[in-house]
Amino acid sequence: MWRPGEYFGVDPNLVRLGVFLLALATGVIPVLVTYLAAWLILPEEDQYQ
């Protein structure tokens, strides 16, 4: 699974903040629904280690 925070060497919380700001700037509902769906569907990081 591709993790942009790890790929770019950025804190995952900054990536989440960027997604949140993108949601506010472009239309909150579609982005937040997508983010919440991915959060519920994707497994935790610890499951692969």
Backbone torsions as a table, in degrees:
resi	resn	phi	psi	omega
1	MET	NA	137.6	-178.2
2	TRP	-83.8	124.4	178.6
3	ARG	-116.8	107.6	-175.0
4	PRO	-61.2	-34.0	179.2
5	GLY	-62.0	-45.4	178.9
6	GLU	-70.2	-39.0	-177.8
7	TYR	-62.4	-43.6	-178.4
8	PHE	-93.1	-0.9	-180.0
9	GLY	70.5	37.4	-177.7
10	VAL	-116.9	148.1	177.2
11	ASP	-59.9	131.2	-180.0
12	PRO	-56.8	-29.9	178.4
13	ASN	-66.2	-31.9	175.7
14	LEU	-68.4	-35.9	176.7
15	VAL	-65.2	-43.5	177.8
16	ARG	-61.9	-41.1	177.1
17	LEU	-62.3	-40.0	177.2
18	GLY	-62.9	-40.7	177.4
19	VAL	-63.8	-42.0	179.2
20	PHE	-63.3	-44.8	178.6
21	LEU	-65.8	-37.8	175.4
22	LEU	-62.0	-39.6	178.2
23	ALA	-62.6	-42.5	179.4
24	LEU	-66.8	-35.4	-175.6
25	ALA	-79.3	-27.8	-170.6
26	THR	-115.3	-5.5	-177.3
27	GLY	128.0	104.4	-167.0
28	VAL	-62.6	-47.3	-168.5
29	ILE	-61.9	-52.3	-176.4
30	PRO	-62.4	-40.0	-178.6
31	VAL	-70.3	-42.6	-179.9
32	LEU	-66.6	-38.1	176.8
33	VAL	-63.3	-43.3	178.3
34	THR	-63.3	-44.1	179.9
35	TYR	-62.8	-45.6	-179.7
36	LEU	-65.2	-39.1	177.9
37	ALA	-63.5	-44.3	178.8
38	ALA	-64.6	-39.1	-179.8
39	TRP	-63.2	-38.0	-179.8
40	LEU	-76.6	-34.6	-173.4
41	ILE	-84.4	-42.7	-174.0
42	LEU	-72.9	141.8	-179.2
43	PRO	-73.8	162.6	175.9
44	GLU	-66.9	153.9	-178.9
45	GLU	-64.1	-34.0	-177.0
46	ASP	-65.6	-20.8	-175.8
47	GLN	-69.0	-20.1	-177.6
48	TYR	-97.7	-1.4	-177.0
49	GLN	-105.8	NA	NA
